[in-house]
Amino acid sequence: MLKITNFSKSYKSDKKAVDGLNLEVKSGDIFGFIGHNGAGKTTTIRAIAGVLDFEEGEITVDGVSIRKDPVTCKKKMAYIPDNPDLYEHLTGIGYLNFIGDIYEVKKFDRETLIEKYSDAFELTSNLGDTISSYSHGMKQKLAIIAALIHRPMLLILDEPFVGLDPKAAFTLKSIMSEMCKNGSAIFFSTHVLEVAEKLCNKIAIIKGGKLISVGTTAEVKGNHSLEDVFLELIDVQN
Ligand SMILES: Nc1ncnc2c1ncn2[C@@H]1O[C@H](COP(=O)(O)OP(=O)(O)OP(=O)(O)O)[C@@H](O)[C@H]1O
């Protein structure tokens, strides 16, 4: 579903933020992307989402190059950044309908999914309010609902659990599991290693722009906790 081949990105000419990254996320995978601050997670995620240009390597979504045909790729996926930038003057429902129009989601599907996910995130009674009146967590919930209403084959999330209350985090985890059971693929970054360990069937650890471990969660952590493995790998490679 998502294939990253020899992807590198430099912001300044002297140092690569991401260096020669190879990764494949298959249908049904919940793939956790972990690494220290500045490791290259957001850079990778933004390149996958088609919002960051890059010179080296190839990224394909369902076989389509994000560089050559970004529109086709974007129709197949949804991207939720760590700090979603929403149209503050719109109401919640106005925003969801705006996104529904862009992705040409049919009326019945749209109404059904908006109801389903707004109820799940307890946002239904706030949908008539303007987004500028929402808290940070409410904005995040709205961005998640907007991402889900066009049933993406690939969901890309940058630090999705930051700012969500425990119930909303539980709801999101349940939705992620349900999506992958239905054949979608999910790739997300997180610093919450307990969540990654429980939720993901695959894990990649990035350090200084390079992958230092990748595989099934069982392969990456062996008989240890993911936290122990992560801390040891980060230290050993210093
Ligand atoms: N717009 C930019 N201009 C210059 N350098 C950048 C820019 N964005 C990121 N970088 C650099 O690229 C490297 C990787 O940053 P990135 O944001 O991808 O890390 P991250 O793993 O997402 O970190 P965090 O966990 O703190 O969010 C860092 O050295 C960072 O300073």
The ligand as an SDF file (V2000), in Angstrom:
LIG
                    3D

 31 33  0  0  0  0  0  0  0  0999 V2000
   11.6920   23.2740    7.9240 N   0  0  0  0  0  0  0  0  0  0  0  0
   12.8980   22.8200    8.3240 C   0  0  0  0  0  0  0  0  0  0  0  0
   14.0140   23.5100    8.0340 N   0  0  0  0  0  0  0  0  0  0  0  0
   15.2540   23.0680    8.4130 C   0  0  0  0  0  0  0  0  0  0  0  0
   15.4530   21.9370    9.1180 N   0  0  0  0  0  0  0  0  0  0  0  0
   14.3540   21.2120    9.4490 C   0  0  0  0  0  0  0  0  0  0  0  0
   13.0370   21.6120    9.0840 C   0  0  0  0  0  0  0  0  0  0  0  0
   12.1530   20.6870    9.5620 N   0  0  0  0  0  0  0  0  0  0  0  0
   12.9000   19.7670   10.1900 C   0  0  0  0  0  0  0  0  0  0  0  0
   14.2050   20.0640   10.1400 N   0  0  0  0  0  0  0  0  0  0  0  0
   15.3210   19.2810   10.6900 C   0  0  0  0  0  0  0  0  0  0  0  0
   15.2120   17.9620   10.1890 O   0  0  0  0  0  0  0  0  0  0  0  0
   15.5070   17.0240   11.2020 C   0  0  0  0  0  0  0  0  0  0  0  0
   14.3310   16.0600   11.3760 C   0  0  0  0  0  0  0  0  0  0  0  0
   13.2090   16.8000   11.8720 O   0  0  0  0  0  0  0  0  0  0  0  0
   11.7560   16.1300   12.0070 P   0  0  0  0  0  0  0  0  0  0  0  0
   10.7850   17.2420   12.2890 O   0  0  0  0  0  0  0  0  0  0  0  0
   11.5060   15.2860   10.8350 O   0  0  0  0  0  0  0  0  0  0  0  0
   11.9520   15.2140   13.2990 O   0  0  0  0  0  0  0  0  0  0  0  0
   10.9040   14.3970   14.1900 P   0  0  0  0  0  0  0  0  0  0  0  0
   11.4400   13.0030   14.3010 O   0  0  0  0  0  0  0  0  0  0  0  0
    9.5370   14.5390   13.6450 O   0  0  0  0  0  0  0  0  0  0  0  0
   11.0320   15.1110   15.5920 O   0  0  0  0  0  0  0  0  0  0  0  0
    9.9600   15.3450   16.8000 P   0  0  0  0  0  0  0  0  0  0  0  0
    9.8090   14.0310   17.4980 O   0  0  0  0  0  0  0  0  0  0  0  0
   10.6500   16.3600   17.6460 O   0  0  0  0  0  0  0  0  0  0  0  0
    8.6890   15.8600   16.1820 O   0  0  0  0  0  0  0  0  0  0  0  0
   15.8580   17.8140   12.4640 C   0  0  0  0  0  0  0  0  0  0  0  0
   17.2650   17.9470   12.5330 O   0  0  0  0  0  0  0  0  0  0  0  0
   15.2170   19.1660   12.2090 C   0  0  0  0  0  0  0  0  0  0  0  0
   15.9580   20.1980   12.8280 O   0  0  0  0  0  0  0  0  0  0  0  0
  1  2  1  0
  2  3  1  0
  2  7  2  0
  3  4  2  0
  4  5  1  0
  5  6  2  0
  6  7  1  0
  6 10  1  0
  7  8  1  0
  8  9  2  0
  9 10  1  0
 10 11  1  0
 11 12  1  0
 11 30  1  0
 12 13  1  0
 13 14  1  0
 13 28  1  0
 14 15  1  0
 15 16  1  0
 16 17  2  0
 16 18  1  0
 16 19  1  0
 19 20  1  0
 20 21  2  0
 20 22  1  0
 20 23  1  0
 23 24  1  0
 24 25  2  0
 24 26  1  0
 24 27  1  0
 28 29  1  0
 28 30  1  0
 30 31  1  0
M  END
$$$$
